[in-house]
Amino acid sequence: MPEVMTVAEVADYLRLNEATVYRLAQQGKIPGAKLGRQWRFKREVIDRLLAEGFATDDGTAEEE
């Protein structure tokens, strides 16, 4: 995987639907940068999220 990833690459990497990645990014649950109309994500940040575990505001695991 490249150092900077697109929504499609993140979705494939996390085995999520692209719409889910968009929603999580818009909610700030997956940190990313919106460049124009496109989102970009650092792989190291995604890896850190995986290591720490995704969590919702109530502390439960995020599900698709």
C-alpha positions as a printed NumPy array, in Angstrom:
array([[  0.   ,   0.   ,   0.   ],
       [  1.201,   3.524,  -0.716],
       [  2.094,   5.946,   2.085],
       [ -0.87 ,   8.176,   1.167],
       [ -4.079,   6.314,   0.376],
       [ -7.33 ,   7.1  ,  -1.426],
       [-10.813,   6.208,  -0.165],
       [-10.825,   3.12 ,  -2.395],
       [ -7.437,   1.988,  -1.059],
       [ -8.504,   2.534,   2.574],
       [-11.76 ,   0.669,   1.942],
       [ -9.848,  -2.252,   0.44 ],
       [ -7.243,  -2.179,   3.223],
       [ -9.87 ,  -2.159,   5.985],
       [-12.318,  -4.368,   4.055],
       [-15.039,  -1.758,   4.304],
       [-17.454,  -0.278,   1.82 ],
       [-16.22 ,   3.004,   0.291],
       [-19.364,   4.766,   1.567],
       [-18.435,   3.694,   5.106],
       [-14.95 ,   5.179,   4.709],
       [-16.47 ,   8.463,   3.458],
       [-18.868,   8.548,   6.428],
       [-16.134,   7.79 ,   8.981],
       [-13.871,  10.434,   7.43 ],
       [-16.635,  13.059,   7.479],
       [-17.329,  12.209,  11.13 ],
       [-13.619,  12.536,  11.959],
       [-13.313,   8.894,  13.013],
       [-10.712,   8.268,  10.301],
       [ -8.331,  11.235,  10.155],
       [ -7.743,  12.384,   6.623],
       [ -7.327,  15.438,   4.455],
       [ -9.845,  16.557,   1.875],
       [ -8.056,  17.938,  -1.17 ],
       [-10.675,  19.524,  -3.373],
       [-13.371,  16.849,  -3.533],
       [-11.091,  13.906,  -2.761],
       [-10.009,  12.435,   0.575],
       [ -6.458,  11.266,   1.304],
       [ -5.288,   9.241,   4.297],
       [ -1.85 ,   8.466,   5.711],
       [ -1.269,   4.728,   5.961],
       [  0.614,   5.117,   9.258],
       [ -2.457,   6.799,  10.805],
       [ -4.739,   4.009,   9.542],
       [ -2.312,   1.424,  10.957],
       [ -2.33 ,   3.221,  14.319],
       [ -6.153,   3.217,  14.35 ],
       [ -6.118,  -0.516,  13.685],
       [ -3.638,  -1.107,  16.499],
       [ -5.639,   1.003,  18.963],
       [ -9.043,  -0.146,  17.708],
       [-11.845,   1.938,  16.274],
       [-14.361,   3.144,  18.839],
       [-17.583,   5.107,  18.715],
       [-18.399,   7.948,  21.085],
       [-19.998,   5.474,  23.497],
       [-16.842,   3.328,  23.615],
       [-18.211,   0.393,  21.628],
       [-16.492,  -1.01 ,  18.564],
       [-17.437,   0.563,  15.226],
       [-19.3  ,  -1.768,  12.889],
       [-20.066,  -1.342,   9.205]])
